């Protein structure tokens, strides 16, 4: 029986998820492979945590995801439809990312020794279990509201969507082949010895246990009931719609461009001469962990603070000096005010890194930190917005941003707390208007029960306000990543205004992938 299951596993879904690009794990050195395996396993756990939050949110919204089928039919309101679409977008995002990692580690059997094979199998297995469990639970949570099928099957252009994606999703995971693969993988897990880390072992065991329980009870009934409906609508492939192109290409591109961004060092070198303290940076890096779970084309925002010399010169105006003195710094020097109010942050912000001064403050996975423009702008696309506020207002924004330095990154994306911050939250709160200060007013949206402003929302607002009295910022530059050309190019104002409408995986439309999208 064990040999039979191993043979099944060698022949079916794992090979179907493997990438077809030129890159393979076999091309890495032993140290590179180990680093890759560790990083990808950490990413799988991050994505799994994101999926858990999506499922928990859906289960806690009985009006949107009822626990029993309602006797009376009702139409969801526009607000409710938008809310469930946001849930579906977020869920799909995590599945795309897990597909990418699973595809890269699908050829674990070809690695050199048993330890390497076991490590890559564990990455692949953890991704499989996180997806399978989450799919079963989400389908179960959504099954009592008939209108959800219609909404989830709609194309979502802003997410690179194709129609009937929920039908495809159910067919992928409520399929007898998936249950067979699960059983075969359990055999392989015992063969490779499972996870050495106790916490990881608990996660794998928990996911496998939930899958097994759902398969023995409602899972079997649900699968049979779903199969009738799905087969009736058949005529499409097995795989999650994105996986056919996006996930495979993600895996290749993430590795092939691991140390190279589309914005060149020469382009970055020109930035200090073009930017001013208080400018807002909008950045995009393809295939980064930080992109997953964030809506839209633009996933990251940062605040340009300039070097100490740049700040000293920029804020050396009568208005700023008067304001600084009013804050209790008799010299009128903004740098000295920073040192007085936030001595540790001011020292960190004045430090050099790799021979370059820190010119940016941003909320990254390590927390709110000062970075160089050479590091922050090492991206695939970059836009810079200049607020239409006074230098005093910008000095206030920087002073407040310095106060957040050192706080952790907010992986819950919740603007209601200052204890931890997400990237756009730092910009939002730095420029928040109060006490006669003009500031900037960014849109706040509710996503999965949490209030937030995404970088993409900032660009959408710029587009909607452009040319009107409500316009709050001006575009300084837009370096637009061109995957096919392997570089970023100076793009137009009109192109930037449209950029928020791009699919999340926009570069796929420029590149070699022609497979069916989500």
C-alpha positions in Angstrom: 0.0 0.0 0.0 2.8 2.4 0.9 4.5 1.8 -2.4 1.3 2.3 -4.2 0.7 5.7 -2.6 4.2 6.8 -3.3 3.7 5.9 -6.9 0.5 8.0 -7.1 2.3 11.0 -5.5 5.1 10.7 -8.0 2.7 10.8 -10.9 0.0 13.4 -10.3 -0.5 16.8 -8.6 3.0 17.5 -7.4 4.4 17.3 -11.0 1.5 19.4 -12.1 2.5 22.3 -9.8 6.2 22.2 -10.9 7.5 25.2 -12.7 8.6 24.8 -16.3 11.2 27.6 -16.3 14.9 27.1 -16.6 15.6 27.6 -12.9 15.6 24.7 -10.5 16.7 24.2 -6.9 19.4 21.9 -8.2 21.3 24.9 -9.6 21.8 26.4 -6.1 24.8 25.7 -3.9 24.2 23.9 -0.7 24.3 27.1 1.3 22.1 28.9 -1.2 19.6 26.0 -1.1 19.5 26.0 2.6 18.9 29.8 2.7 16.2 29.4 0.1 14.4 26.6 2.0 14.4 28.5 5.2 13.2 31.7 3.6 10.4 29.9 1.7 9.3 28.0 4.8 9.1 31.3 6.7 7.0 32.7 3.9 4.7 29.7 3.9 4.0 30.2 7.6 3.4 33.9 7.0 0.9 33.1 4.2 -0.7 30.5 6.3 -1.2 33.0 9.1 -2.9 35.3 6.6 -5.2 32.6 5.5 -6.2 31.8 9.1 -7.1 35.5 9.6 -9.2 35.5 6.4 -11.1 32.3 7.5 -11.6 33.6 11.0 -12.9 36.9 9.7 -15.4 35.2 7.4 -16.6 32.8 10.1 -17.2 35.8 12.4 -19.5 37.5 9.9 -22.8 35.6 10.0 -24.6 38.2 8.0 -22.2 37.7 5.1 -21.3 34.1 5.7 -24.3 32.5 7.5 -23.9 29.3 9.5 -27.1 27.9 8.1 -29.0 28.5 4.9 -31.6 31.2 5.3 -35.2 30.3 4.6 -35.9 33.7 3.0 -33.9 34.9 0.0 -32.3 38.3 0.2 -29.9 40.4 -2.0 -26.6 41.5 -0.5 -26.2 45.2 -0.4 -23.4 46.9 -2.3 -21.4 47.4 0.9 -21.8 43.7 1.7 -20.9 42.6 -1.9 -17.7 44.8 -1.7 -16.9 43.2 1.7 -17.1 39.6 0.5 -15.2 40.5 -2.7 -12.4 41.8 -0.5 -12.4 38.5 1.4 -12.1 36.5 -1.8 -9.3 38.8 -3.2 -7.3 38.4 0.0 -7.8 34.6 0.1 -6.8 34.2 -3.6 -3.7 36.3 -3.0 -2.4 34.0 -0.4 -3.1 31.0 -2.6 -1.2 32.5 -5.5 1.8 33.0 -3.2 1.7 29.5 -1.8 1.4 28.1 -5.4 4.6 29.9 -6.3 6.5 28.4 -3.4 5.0 24.9 -3.9 5.9 25.0 -7.6 9.6 25.8 -6.8 9.9 22.9 -4.3 7.9 20.4 -6.3 11.1 18.8 -7.6 12.5 18.0 -4.2 13.1 14.4 -5.2 15.9 15.5 -7.6 17.9 17.1 -4.9 21.3 15.7 -3.9 20.9 14.2 -0.5 18.1 13.1 1.9 18.3 16.1 4.1 17.9 18.5 1.2 15.0 16.5 -0.2 13.3 16.4 3.2 13.7 20.1 3.7 12.1 21.0 0.3 9.4 18.4 0.8 8.6 20.1 4.1 8.2 23.4 2.4 6.0 21.9 -0.3 4.0 19.9 2.2 3.4 22.9 4.5 2.1 24.9 1.5 -0.1 22.1 0.4 -1.6 21.6 3.8 -2.2 25.3 4.4 -4.0 25.6 1.1 -6.0 22.4 1.4 -7.2 23.1 4.9 -8.0 26.7 4.1 -9.9 25.8 1.0 -12.1 23.2 2.7 -12.8 25.6 5.6 -13.6 28.6 3.3 -15.8 26.6 1.0 -17.6 25.3 4.1 -18.0 28.8 5.5 -19.4 30.1 2.2 -21.7 27.3 1.3 -24.9 28.6 3.0 -25.2 31.9 1.1 -26.0 31.1 -2.6 -25.2 34.6 -3.7 -21.5 34.2 -2.8 -21.0 31.7 -5.7 -22.1 34.4 -8.1 -19.9 37.0 -6.6 -16.8 34.8 -6.3 -17.2 33.7 -9.9 -17.2 37.3 -11.2 -14.0 38.4 -13.1 -12.0 40.8 -11.0 -9.9 42.9 -13.4 -8.0 44.7 -10.7 -6.8 41.4 -9.4 -6.0 40.0 -12.8 -9.2 38.0 -12.7 -11.0 35.6 -15.1 -14.6 34.5 -14.6 -15.7 31.3 -12.8 -12.7 31.3 -10.5 -14.6 30.0 -7.5 -15.9 27.0 -9.6 -12.3 26.3 -10.5 -11.2 26.7 -6.9 -13.8 24.2 -5.7 -13.0 21.7 -8.4 -9.4 21.9 -7.5 -9.8 21.2 -3.8 -13.1 19.2 -3.7 -11.6 16.6 -6.0 -10.9 12.9 -5.3 -7.4 13.4 -6.6 -6.7 15.9 -3.8 -7.8 13.4 -1.1 -5.6 10.8 -2.7 -2.7 13.1 -2.8 -3.3 14.0 0.9 -3.1 10.3 1.8 0.1 9.8 -0.2 1.7 12.9 1.3 1.1 11.5 4.8 3.1 8.5 3.9 5.9 10.7 2.6 5.8 12.8 5.8 6.5 9.7 7.8 9.2 8.7 5.4 11.0 12.0 5.7 10.5 12.2 9.5 8.4 15.4 9.6 9.4 18.8 10.9 12.3 19.0 13.4 11.0 22.4 14.8 8.3 21.7 17.4 6.3 24.8 16.5 6.3 23.9 12.8 5.5 20.3 13.6 2.4 21.5 15.5 1.3 23.6 12.6 1.7 20.7 10.1 -0.1 18.3 12.5 -2.9 20.7 13.1 -3.6 21.3 9.4 -3.4 17.6 8.6 -5.8 16.8 11.5 -8.4 19.4 10.3 -8.2 18.0 6.7 -8.6 14.4 8.0 -11.6 15.3 10.2 -13.3 17.2 7.4 -12.7 14.3 5.0 -14.3 11.8 7.3 -17.4 13.8 8.0 -18.8 16.8 6.2 -15.9 16.9 3.8 -17.0 13.7 2.1 -20.6 14.7 1.8 -19.6 18.2 0.7 -17.2 16.8 -2.0 -19.9 14.5 -3.4 -22.5 17.3 -3.4 -20.1 19.7 -5.0 -18.9 17.3 -7.6 -22.4 17.1 -9.2 -22.6 20.8 -9.6 -19.0 21.3 -10.7 -19.0 18.5 -13.2 -22.2 19.9 -14.6 -20.3 23.2 -15.2 -17.2 21.5 -16.3 -15.0 22.4 -19.3 -12.1 23.9 -17.5 -8.8 22.6 -16.0 -8.1 21.4 -12.5 -5.8 24.1 -11.3 -6.5 27.2 -9.4 -6.8 29.8 -12.2 -3.7 31.8 -11.3 -1.4 28.8 -11.0 -1.4 28.0 -14.7 0.7 31.1 -15.4 1.2 33.4 -12.5 2.5 31.1 -9.8 4.8 29.3 -12.1 6.3 32.6 -13.4 6.4 34.0 -9.9 8.7 31.2 -8.9 11.1 31.7 -11.8 11.2 35.4 -11.6 11.6 35.7 -7.9 14.8 33.6 -8.2 16.1 34.9 -11.4 15.9 38.5 -10.3 16.5 37.8 -6.6 19.4 40.3 -6.4 18.5 42.6 -9.3 15.7 45.2 -9.5 14.3 46.9 -12.5 15.3 50.3 -11.2 19.0 50.7 -11.9 21.7 52.1 -9.5 22.2 54.9 -12.0 18.5 55.9 -11.7 18.6 55.7 -7.9 21.7 57.9 -7.9 19.8 60.8 -9.4 17.0 60.7 -6.8 18.5 62.8 -4.0 18.8 65.7 -6.4 15.1 65.4 -7.4 13.5 64.8 -4.0 12.7 66.9 -1.0 12.2 66.1 2.7 8.5 65.2 3.2 8.1 63.5 -0.2 6.0 60.3 -0.3 7.6 57.3 -1.9 5.3 54.6 -3.5 7.2 51.4 -4.3 6.6 48.1 -5.9 8.8 45.0 -5.8 7.7 41.9 -7.7 7.2 38.7 -5.8 8.0 39.9 -2.3 6.5 38.5 0.8 5.3 42.0 1.7 3.1 42.2 -1.4 0.9 39.3 -0.4 -2.3 40.2 1.3 -2.0 43.8 0.3 -4.6 45.1 -2.3 -3.7 46.6 -5.6 -0.7 47.4 -7.7 1.1 49.6 -5.2 2.0 47.7 -2.0 4.5 49.9 -0.2 4.8 53.5 0.9 7.6 55.4 2.6 8.6 58.9 3.7 11.6 60.7 2.3 13.4 62.6 5.0 16.6 63.5 3.3 20.1 63.5 4.8 20.9 65.7 7.8 22.5 68.3 5.6 19.5 68.2 3.2 17.1 68.7 6.1 19.2 71.5 7.6 19.1 73.4 4.3 15.5 72.6 3.4 14.1 73.6 6.8 16.2 76.7 7.2 13.4 79.2 6.6 12.0 81.9 8.8 8.7 80.1 9.2 10.3 76.8 10.2 12.8 78.4 12.5 9.9 80.3 14.3 7.9 77.1 14.6 11.0 75.2 16.0 11.5 77.9 18.6 7.9 77.6 19.6 8.5 73.9 20.2 11.1 74.7 22.8 14.3 74.6 20.7 15.8 78.1 21.0 18.3 77.6 18.1 15.6 77.3 15.5 17.4 74.3 14.1 15.1 71.5 13.0 17.9 68.9 13.4 18.4 70.0 17.0 14.6 69.8 17.6 14.7 66.2 16.3 17.6 65.4 18.7 15.8 67.0 21.6 12.5 65.2 21.0 13.7 61.9 19.7 17.4 61.6 20.5 17.8 57.9 19.6 15.8 58.2 16.4 17.7 61.3 15.4 21.0 59.4 15.9 19.7 56.5 13.8 18.4 58.8 11.1 21.8 60.5 10.9 23.8 57.3 10.6 25.3 56.0 7.4 24.7 52.6 5.9 27.2 51.2 3.4 28.6 54.7 2.9 25.2 56.2 2.3 23.2 58.4 4.6 19.8 57.3 5.7 17.3 59.4 3.7 14.1 57.3 4.2 11.9 56.3 7.1 9.6 53.4 6.4 7.6 50.6 8.1 9.1 47.3 6.9 8.9 43.8 8.3 11.6 44.6 10.8 9.6 47.6 12.1 9.8 51.4 11.5 13.3 52.0 10.5 15.6 54.5 8.8 17.0 53.3 5.5 19.1 54.7 2.6 17.4 55.7 -0.6 19.8 53.3 -2.3 18.1 50.5 -0.4 14.5 51.8 -0.4 14.4 52.7 -4.1 16.0 49.3 -5.0 12.6 48.3 -6.4 10.8 47.5 -9.7 8.6 50.6 -9.8 8.8 53.9 -7.9 6.6 57.0 -7.8 7.1 60.1 -5.7 4.3 62.4 -4.6 5.0 65.9 -3.1 2.5 67.1 -0.6 1.0 70.6 -1.3 1.7 71.7 2.2 4.1 74.2 3.8 7.6 73.4 5.0 6.3 73.8 8.5 3.7 71.1 7.9 6.4 68.9 6.4 8.6 69.5 9.4 5.7 68.5 11.7 5.2 65.3 9.6 8.9 64.3 9.9 8.9 65.1 13.6 5.9 62.8 14.1 7.4 60.1 11.9 10.6 60.1 14.0 8.4 59.4 17.0 7.3 56.1 15.5 10.8 54.9 14.8 11.5 51.5 16.4 7.9 50.4 16.6 7.1 47.0 15.1 5.5 46.3 11.8 1.7 45.8 12.0 1.0 42.5 10.3 -2.7 42.9 11.3 -2.9 46.1 9.1 -5.0 47.9 11.8 -4.8 51.7 11.8 -6.7 52.0 15.1 -3.5 51.2 17.1 -0.2 53.1 17.2 1.6 50.2 18.9 2.6 48.8 15.5 2.5 50.3 12.0 2.1 49.2 8.4 3.9 51.2 5.7 1.1 53.4 4.6 0.0 53.9 8.2 3.3 55.7 8.9 2.7 58.1 6.0 -1.0 58.5 7.0 -0.2 59.3 10.7 2.8 61.5 9.9 0.6 63.8 7.8 -2.6 63.5 9.8 -4.2 66.9 10.3 -4.7 68.2 13.8 -4.5 71.3 15.9 -4.6 73.8 13.0 -2.1 71.8 11.0 -3.2 71.3 7.5 -1.8 67.9 6.8 -3.2 65.4 4.3 -6.5 63.5 4.3 -6.1 60.0 2.9 -9.1 57.7 2.3 -9.8 55.1 5.0 -11.4 51.8 4.0 -12.5 48.8 5.9 -10.8 45.6 4.9 -11.7 42.4 6.7 -13.0 44.3 9.6 -9.9 46.6 9.9 -9.6 50.2 9.0 -6.7 51.0 6.7 -5.3 53.1 3.9 -3.3 51.2 1.3 -0.7 52.7 -1.0 -2.9 51.9 -3.9 -5.7 53.9 -2.2 -3.3 56.9 -2.1 -2.8 56.7 -5.9 -6.5 56.2 -6.6 -7.2 59.3 -4.6 -4.5 61.3 -6.5 -6.2 60.2 -9.7 -9.7 61.2 -8.6 -8.6 64.6 -7.1 -6.2 65.5 -9.9 -6.9 68.9 -11.4 -9.5 69.8 -8.8 -9.2 72.1 -5.7 -9.1 69.0 -3.6 -5.8 67.8 -5.1 -3.3 67.4 -2.2 -0.1 66.2 -3.9 1.9 66.6 -7.1 3.8 63.8 -9.0 7.5 64.3 -9.0 8.5 61.2 -10.9 7.3 57.7 -12.0 9.8 55.0 -12.8 7.7 52.2 -14.3 9.1 48.7 -14.3 9.1 47.0 -17.6 9.8 43.3 -17.1 10.2 42.5 -20.8 12.8 45.2 -21.2 14.4 44.3 -17.9 14.5 47.9 -16.7 12.3 50.8 -15.3 11.5 53.8 -17.6 10.4 57.3 -16.9 6.6 57.2 -17.4 4.0 59.9 -17.8 1.6 61.5 -15.4 -1.3 59.9 -17.3 0.3 56.4 -16.9 0.7 57.0 -13.2 -2.9 58.1 -12.8 -3.9 54.8 -14.3 -1.5 52.7 -12.4 -3.8 52.0 -9.4 -6.1 50.2 -11.8 -3.5 47.7 -12.9 -3.9 44.1 -11.8 -2.0 43.1 -8.7 0.3 40.9 -10.9 0.6 43.6 -13.6 4.0 42.6 -15.0 2.6 39.3 -16.1 0.7 41.2 -18.8 4.1 42.4 -20.1 5.9 39.1 -19.9 6.1 35.7 -21.4 3.2 34.2 -19.5 0.1 33.7 -21.6 -1.7 31.2 -19.5 -5.2 31.8 -18.2 -5.4 34.3 -15.3 -7.4 34.2 -12.1 
